[in-house]
């Protein structure tokens, strides 16, 4: 499935789906993607693998596993491809006790404690006049947030096996450094600062998307209590992935026509990027 194809030109699709543990391999197994992936050579290196996909009449790009660590390269590639809408996601450790294990969250703010990853996309990629100095009030796109919340509620309500799972609109992502789990002391600090859950990549995606002029929202599954907030075991994650990755795929795919219908509508993020 990883044979490289010639990359499509800008305008092939304006929507990107960014995979993470909320989807795992479900999108790759969905039958919605081309058999071949491609990569994009950017001034900063080669992007992660990107697939072209289609659901009904809606075309999209798919990036697996947050771009396999090629964060800058992949988001520069999406900018160069002309992407305007993106849906990401992750599994996360719950800090806010109202956000229980197996609940879905569509966050609207973030705190970034990852000190190793570049905080910004390179200014040299942008075609717009003026300095790209983004604001994050709000951090995510409200129209996309509403679509994800609505589609998540609809998916949960029509499946009795998912009873007791809630969807939370709004929440603060704490992005921690990758490579290890947080300590209980770190989680207590994040809680005092107002964090609702902790994960490792979507803070970067929220930041980069705004810089690139890409409207972004994400779907998060609370897969375990954050460290010190409750007991959990690694093997308990397998049931989460087996059950809820498929649900996440259903939610994202059902959202695509509504996302496509936003084309041409004024968006709040468009006024929050360029400093003249």
Buried (B, 14 or more C-beta within 10 A) or exposed (E): EEEEBEBBEEEBBBBBBBBBBBBBEBBBEBEBBBEBBBBBEBEBBEBBBBBBBEBEEBBBBBBBBBBBEBBBBBBBBBBBBBBBBBBBBBBBBBBBEEBBBBBBBBBBBBBBBBEEBEEEBBEEBBEEEEEBEBEBEBBBBBBBBBBBBBBBBBBBEEEEEBEEBBBBBBBBBBBBBEEEBBEEEBBBBBBEEEBBBBBBBBBBBBBBBBBBBBBBBBBBBBBBBBBBBEEBEEEEBEEBBEBBBBBBBBBBBBBBEBBBEBEEEEBEBEEBBBEE
